[in-house]
Amino acid sequence: MNSKQVVLITGSSTGFGRLFADTLARKGHTVFATMRDPGGRNAKNASEIRTLAEKDSLPMQVLELDVTDEASVERAVDAAVAKAGRIDVAINNAGYFLSGLAEAVTTEQARRLMDTNFFGPVRVNRAVLPHMRRQRSGVLVHISSGAGRITGPSMGFYCATKFVLGVLAESYSYELAPQGVESVIV
């Protein structure tokens, strides 16, 4: 990654998203660590990130972003672009694991999982791509899993979301390369 990139990361309250945010900010990149409800259930996580950024003078800010809500995605992307002038990298990290016998998973549970793990990145990509196309550069990063290629008992629905995300990420790579935008799967 070139120096001084502007990076938007979904699902930054904990786990890999939090690690990506901290690591990239420490490397000097401008990071927008996004999460659902930073004023409510994620208030502690958001506060920890803000405190760390202030204490260590890191170029990292928290933004509210719910990948299942198109308006929320648009607001966060607009806020990041207003503050930094651009978005160079979007890391689609938000997601969750659902375990259970396939026949016992309700349609609503499957729909919510797909809405977060697959349609979430679709929404984020749609919001950032006009900005990346204008600058003729950018990177879409899709956090997947080996579970996108194999499955096991009680993992079928989660594996399905990661499989379709990988297929879409590959399709983006072909479609966007001529415009200077990369699509990668991690």
C-alpha positions as CSV (number, residue, x, y, z in Angstrom):
1,M,0.0,0.0,0.0
2,N,1.4,3.4,-0.9
3,S,1.9,5.9,1.8
4,K,-0.9,8.1,3.1
5,Q,-3.9,6.1,1.8
6,V,-7.4,6.9,3.0
7,V,-8.9,3.6,4.3
8,L,-12.5,2.9,5.2
9,I,-13.0,-0.3,7.3
10,T,-16.3,-1.9,8.1
11,G,-16.8,-3.9,11.3
12,S,-14.0,-2.1,13.2
13,S,-15.4,-2.4,16.7
14,T,-13.5,-5.7,17.5
15,G,-11.5,-8.4,15.9
16,F,-9.7,-8.1,12.6
17,G,-11.4,-4.8,11.8
18,R,-10.0,-3.3,14.9
19,L,-6.6,-4.8,14.2
20,F,-6.6,-3.5,10.6
21,A,-7.6,0.0,11.8
22,D,-4.9,0.2,14.4
23,T,-2.1,-1.3,12.2
24,L,-2.9,0.9,9.2
25,A,-3.2,4.1,11.3
26,R,0.2,3.3,12.9
27,K,1.6,3.1,9.3
28,G,0.4,6.6,8.7
29,H,-2.7,5.9,6.7
30,T,-5.9,7.9,7.4
31,V,-8.3,5.4,8.8
32,F,-12.1,5.6,9.2
33,A,-12.9,2.8,11.6
34,T,-16.6,2.2,11.2
35,M,-19.1,0.3,13.3
36,R,-22.7,0.0,14.2
37,D,-24.1,2.1,17.0
38,P,-20.8,3.8,18.3
39,G,-23.0,5.8,20.7
40,G,-24.8,2.8,22.1
41,R,-23.8,-0.8,22.3
42,N,-20.4,-0.1,20.7
43,A,-19.7,3.0,22.8
44,K,-16.9,1.3,24.8
45,N,-15.2,0.1,21.6
46,A,-15.6,3.5,19.9
47,S,-14.3,5.3,22.9
48,E,-11.2,3.0,23.1
49,I,-10.4,3.7,19.5
50,R,-10.8,7.5,19.9
51,T,-8.7,7.4,23.0
52,L,-6.0,5.4,21.4
53,A,-6.0,7.7,18.3
54,E,-5.7,10.8,20.6
55,K,-3.1,9.3,22.9
56,D,-0.8,8.0,20.1
57,S,-1.6,10.8,17.6
58,L,-3.0,8.4,15.1
59,P,-4.9,9.5,11.9
60,M,-7.9,7.4,12.9
61,Q,-11.6,8.4,13.3
62,V,-14.7,6.4,14.2
63,L,-17.7,6.7,11.9
64,E,-21.1,5.0,12.3
65,L,-21.8,2.6,9.6
66,D,-24.3,-0.3,9.5
67,V,-23.7,-2.4,6.3
68,T,-27.3,-3.5,6.3
69,D,-28.6,0.1,6.0
70,E,-27.9,1.8,2.6
71,A,-28.5,5.3,4.0
72,S,-26.0,4.6,6.9
73,V,-23.4,3.4,4.3
74,E,-23.9,6.5,2.2
75,R,-23.7,8.8,5.2
76,A,-20.4,7.2,6.4
77,V,-18.8,7.3,2.9
78,D,-19.9,10.9,2.4
79,A,-18.5,11.8,5.8
80,A,-15.2,10.1,5.1
81,V,-14.9,11.8,1.7
82,A,-15.9,15.2,3.2
83,K,-13.1,14.8,5.9
84,A,-10.3,13.3,3.8
85,G,-11.2,14.3,0.2
86,R,-11.2,10.7,-1.1
87,I,-11.3,7.0,-0.3
88,D,-8.5,4.9,-1.6
89,V,-9.2,1.5,0.1
90,A,-12.5,0.0,1.4
91,I,-12.0,-3.0,3.6
92,N,-15.2,-5.0,3.7
93,N,-14.7,-6.7,7.1
94,A,-18.1,-6.6,8.7
95,G,-19.7,-10.0,9.1
96,Y,-20.6,-12.7,11.5
97,F,-20.7,-16.5,11.8
98,L,-23.9,-18.5,12.0
99,S,-23.7,-22.1,13.1
100,G,-26.5,-24.6,12.9
101,L,-27.9,-27.5,11.1
102,A,-29.0,-26.2,7.6
103,E,-32.6,-27.5,8.0
104,A,-32.9,-25.7,11.4
105,V,-31.7,-22.3,10.1
106,T,-34.8,-20.1,9.5
107,T,-35.2,-18.2,6.3
108,E,-35.0,-15.0,8.4
109,Q,-31.7,-16.0,10.0
110,A,-30.3,-16.9,6.5
111,R,-31.6,-13.5,5.1
112,R,-29.9,-11.5,7.9
113,L,-26.6,-13.4,7.5
114,M,-26.7,-12.8,3.7
115,D,-27.7,-9.1,4.3
116,T,-24.6,-8.5,6.4
117,N,-22.0,-10.8,4.9
118,F,-22.8,-10.4,1.2
119,F,-25.1,-7.4,0.6
120,G,-23.1,-5.3,3.1
121,P,-20.0,-5.3,0.9
122,V,-22.3,-4.7,-2.2
123,R,-23.6,-1.6,-0.5
124,V,-20.2,-0.4,0.6
125,N,-18.7,-1.0,-2.9
126,R,-21.6,0.9,-4.6
127,A,-21.0,3.8,-2.3
128,V,-17.2,4.0,-2.7
129,L,-16.8,3.1,-6.4
130,P,-17.9,6.5,-7.8
131,H,-15.2,8.1,-5.8
132,M,-12.6,5.5,-6.8
133,R,-13.6,5.8,-10.5
134,R,-13.2,9.6,-10.4
135,Q,-9.7,9.3,-9.1
136,R,-9.0,6.3,-11.4
137,S,-7.6,4.3,-8.5
138,G,-8.7,2.3,-5.5
139,V,-8.8,-1.1,-3.8
140,L,-11.9,-3.0,-2.7
141,V,-10.8,-5.6,-0.1
142,H,-13.2,-8.4,0.7
143,I,-12.5,-10.3,3.9
144,S,-13.5,-13.9,3.2
145,S,-12.6,-17.2,4.7
146,G,-11.4,-20.6,3.7
147,A,-15.0,-21.4,4.5
148,G,-15.8,-19.8,1.1
149,R,-14.2,-22.8,-0.6
150,I,-15.1,-25.7,1.7
151,T,-17.8,-26.5,4.2
152,G,-18.5,-28.6,7.2
153,P,-21.4,-29.6,9.4
154,S,-23.4,-26.7,10.8
155,M,-21.5,-24.2,8.6
156,G,-23.4,-24.3,5.3
157,F,-25.1,-20.9,5.4
158,Y,-22.0,-19.0,6.6
159,C,-19.9,-20.8,3.9
160,A,-22.4,-19.9,1.3
161,T,-22.1,-16.2,2.1
162,K,-18.3,-16.3,1.8
163,F,-18.5,-18.3,-1.4
164,V,-20.8,-15.8,-3.1
165,L,-18.7,-12.9,-1.8
166,G,-15.6,-14.4,-3.4
167,V,-17.3,-14.9,-6.7
168,L,-18.5,-11.3,-6.7
169,A,-15.1,-10.0,-5.7
170,E,-13.6,-11.9,-8.7
171,S,-16.2,-10.4,-11.0
172,Y,-15.4,-6.9,-9.7
173,S,-11.7,-7.4,-10.5
174,Y,-12.4,-8.1,-14.1
175,E,-15.0,-5.2,-14.4
176,L,-13.0,-2.6,-12.5
177,A,-9.4,-3.2,-13.6
178,P,-9.7,-1.0,-16.7
179,Q,-10.8,1.9,-14.5
180,G,-7.8,1.5,-12.2
181,V,-9.7,-0.1,-9.3
182,E,-8.6,-3.4,-7.9
183,S,-10.8,-6.0,-6.1
184,V,-9.0,-8.5,-3.8
185,I,-10.1,-11.3,-1.5
186,V,-8.4,-11.9,1.8
